[in-house]
Amino acid sequence: MKRDAKAAIPQVLTANDLHSGLVVFRTTGGAWSTHISDAEVVDAPEAAEALAAAGAGDERNNRVVGPYLVNVKVEGDVIVPTVLREAIRAAGGPTAGTSVILAHSAPASA
């Protein structure tokens, strides 16, 4: 039987913590972690649906906001998002305002 191409794409579930606003990832135990390395990785459509449903339940229970699945690559023990936006979120983003902060902290030239 031919496998669905999407079935082989590993995914994790991300959201924002409702209270702190931090980017979080759902773990195998059902907790939420700020570290993508703690995330549950699934690669079957049924598992992805179950993970998304669990995240939706956590949103209804006011634990997180906006849960969604993210495609990742697993390189050894490292989970790497395949999209730049998600890589920034996983690294603790945001990048918005960084250049403004750096410009204001740089010494003025005479």
Backbone hydrogen bonds in HBPLUS format (Angstrom, degrees):
<---DONOR---> <-ACCEPTOR-->    atom                        ^
c    i                          cat <-CA-CA->   ^        H-A-AA   ^      H-
h    n   atom  resd res      DA  || num        DHA   H-A  angle D-A-AA Bond
n    s   type  num  typ     dist DA aas  dist angle  dist       angle   num
A0007-ALA N   A0004-ASP O   2.95 MM   3  5.28 142.2  2.09 107.7 119.0     1
A0008-ALA N   A0005-ALA O   3.39 MM   3  5.91 153.7  2.46 109.0 114.8     2
A0009-ILE N   A0006-LYS O   3.19 MM   3  5.40 164.1  2.22 108.6 113.5     3
A0072-VAL N   A0010-PRO O   2.93 MM  62  5.53 163.6  1.96 143.0 143.1     4
A0011-GLN N   A0042-VAL O   2.74 MM  31  5.37 148.6  1.84 153.9 164.8     5
A0042-VAL N   A0011-GLN O   2.95 MM  31  5.37 163.9  1.97 153.3 157.7     6
A0012-VAL N   A0070-VAL O   2.97 MM  58  5.35 149.1  2.07 143.8 152.8     7
A0070-VAL N   A0012-VAL O   2.78 MM  58  5.35 152.4  1.85 157.8 165.4     8
A0026-ARG N   A0013-LEU O   3.04 MM  13  5.63 156.8  2.10 147.9 154.8     9
A0014-THR N   A0068-TYR O   2.93 MM  54  5.61 172.0  1.94 159.8 158.3    10
A0068-TYR N   A0014-THR O   2.86 MM  54  5.61 150.5  1.94 155.0 164.0    11
A0015-ALA N   A0024-VAL O   3.05 MM   9  5.49 144.2  2.18 147.9 150.8    12
A0024-VAL N   A0015-ALA O   2.95 MM   9  5.49 167.4  1.97 143.6 144.8    13
A0016-ASN N   A0065-VAL O   3.09 MM  49  5.35 157.4  2.14 147.7 154.7    14
A0065-VAL N   A0016-ASN O   2.83 MM  49  5.35 147.0  1.94 149.8 160.7    15
A0017-ASP N   A0022-LEU O   2.77 MM   5  5.32 161.4  1.81 157.7 161.2    16
A0021-GLY N   A0017-ASP O   2.81 MM   4  4.86 142.4  1.95 131.8 142.1    17
A0018-LEU N   A0063-ARG O   3.12 MM  45  5.60 175.3  2.12 127.0 127.2    18
A0025-PHE N   A0033-SER O   2.67 MM   8  5.20 148.1  1.77 145.6 156.4    19
A0033-SER N   A0025-PHE O   2.84 MM   8  5.20 164.5  1.87 145.4 148.8    20
A0040-GLU N   A0026-ARG O   2.90 MM  14  6.26 164.4  1.93 151.3 147.6    21
A0027-THR N   A0031-ALA O   2.86 MM   4  5.35 167.4  1.88 147.5 150.5    22
A0030-GLY N   A0027-THR O   3.00 MM   3  5.30 163.7  2.03 112.4 116.9    23
A0038-ASP N   A0035-HIS O   2.97 MM   3  5.64 162.9  2.00 118.6 124.1    24
A0039-ALA N   A0036-ILE O   2.98 MM   3  5.15 160.8  2.02 110.4 116.8    25
A0048-ALA N   A0044-ALA O   2.91 MM   4  6.18 156.7  1.96 158.5 166.2    26
A0049-GLU N   A0045-PRO O   2.92 MM   4  6.13 156.1  1.98 147.7 153.8    27
A0050-ALA N   A0046-GLU O   3.00 MM   4  6.23 156.0  2.06 144.1 150.5    28
A0051-LEU N   A0047-ALA O   2.89 MM   4  6.09 155.5  1.95 146.2 153.0    29
A0052-ALA N   A0048-ALA O   2.89 MM   4  6.08 163.0  1.92 150.1 154.7    30
A0053-ALA N   A0049-GLU O   2.91 MM   4  6.08 153.3  1.98 144.2 152.0    31
A0054-ALA N   A0050-ALA O   2.95 MM   4  6.17 151.8  2.03 144.3 151.7    32
A0055-GLY N   A0051-LEU O   2.98 MM   4  6.29 154.9  2.05 147.7 154.6    33
A0056-ALA N   A0052-ALA O   2.92 MM   4  6.20 151.6  2.00 145.8 153.8    34
A0057-GLY N   A0053-ALA O   2.98 MM   4  6.26 147.6  2.09 142.9 151.4    35
A0058-ASP N   A0054-ALA O   2.98 MM   4  6.33 151.3  2.07 145.2 153.0    36
A0059-GLU N   A0055-GLY O   2.90 MM   4  6.22 144.0  2.03 143.7 154.1    37
A0060-ARG N   A0056-ALA O   2.97 MM   4  6.28 155.8  2.03 145.3 151.3    38
A0061-ASN N   A0057-GLY O   2.99 MM   4  6.24 139.3  2.16 140.6 152.0    39
A0063-ARG N   A0058-ASP O   2.92 MM   5  5.34 166.5  1.93 158.8 158.4    40
A0062-ASN N   A0059-GLU O   3.02 MM   3  5.06 157.3  2.08 110.3 111.7    41
A0082-THR N   A0071-ASN O   3.13 MM  11  5.94 162.6  2.16 140.6 138.6    42
A0073-LYS N   A0080-VAL O   2.72 MM   7  5.15 153.4  1.79 144.9 153.4    43
A0080-VAL N   A0073-LYS O   2.81 MM   7  5.15 172.5  1.82 161.7 163.9    44
A0075-GLU N   A0078-VAL O   2.79 MM   3  5.11 157.4  1.84 158.8 160.0    45
A0078-VAL N   A0075-GLU O   3.06 MM   3  5.11 163.6  2.09 118.9 121.1    46
A0086-GLU N   A0083-VAL O   3.03 MM   3  5.47 118.7  2.42 109.0 123.1    47
A0087-ALA N   A0083-VAL O   2.99 MM   4  6.30 148.2  2.09 150.6 160.6    48
A0087-ALA N   A0084-LEU O   3.03 MM   3  4.92 117.3  2.44  94.0 110.3    49
A0088-ILE N   A0084-LEU O   2.91 MM   4  6.20 155.7  1.97 158.5 164.2    50
A0089-ARG N   A0085-ARG O   3.02 MM   4  6.34 158.4  2.06 144.7 150.7    51
A0090-ALA N   A0086-GLU O   2.83 MM   4  5.98 158.9  1.88 145.5 151.4    52
A0091-ALA N   A0087-ALA O   2.98 MM   4  6.12 138.7  2.16 138.0 148.7    53
A0093-GLY N   A0088-ILE O   2.79 MM   5  5.05 155.3  1.85 158.0 149.5    54
A0092-GLY N   A0089-ARG O   3.08 MM   3  5.24 158.0  2.13 105.0 111.3    55
A0098-THR N   A0095-THR O   3.11 MM   3  5.59 163.7  2.13 134.3 136.2    56
A0101-ILE N   A0097-GLY O   2.96 MM   4  6.20 160.5  2.00 155.4 160.2    57
A0102-LEU N   A0098-THR O   2.92 MM   4  6.15 166.1  1.94 154.6 158.4    58
A0103-ALA N   A0099-SER O   2.91 MM   4  5.97 151.7  1.99 139.4 147.3    59
A0104-HIS N   A0100-VAL O   3.07 MM   4  6.27 151.9  2.15 146.0 152.5    60
A0105-SER N   A0101-ILE O   3.06 MM   4  6.26 132.2  2.30 142.1 155.2    61
A0105-SER N   A0102-LEU O   3.24 MM   3  5.13 132.7  2.48  91.3 103.9    62
A0106-ALA N   A0102-LEU O   3.07 MM   4  6.13 124.1  2.40 141.8 153.6    63
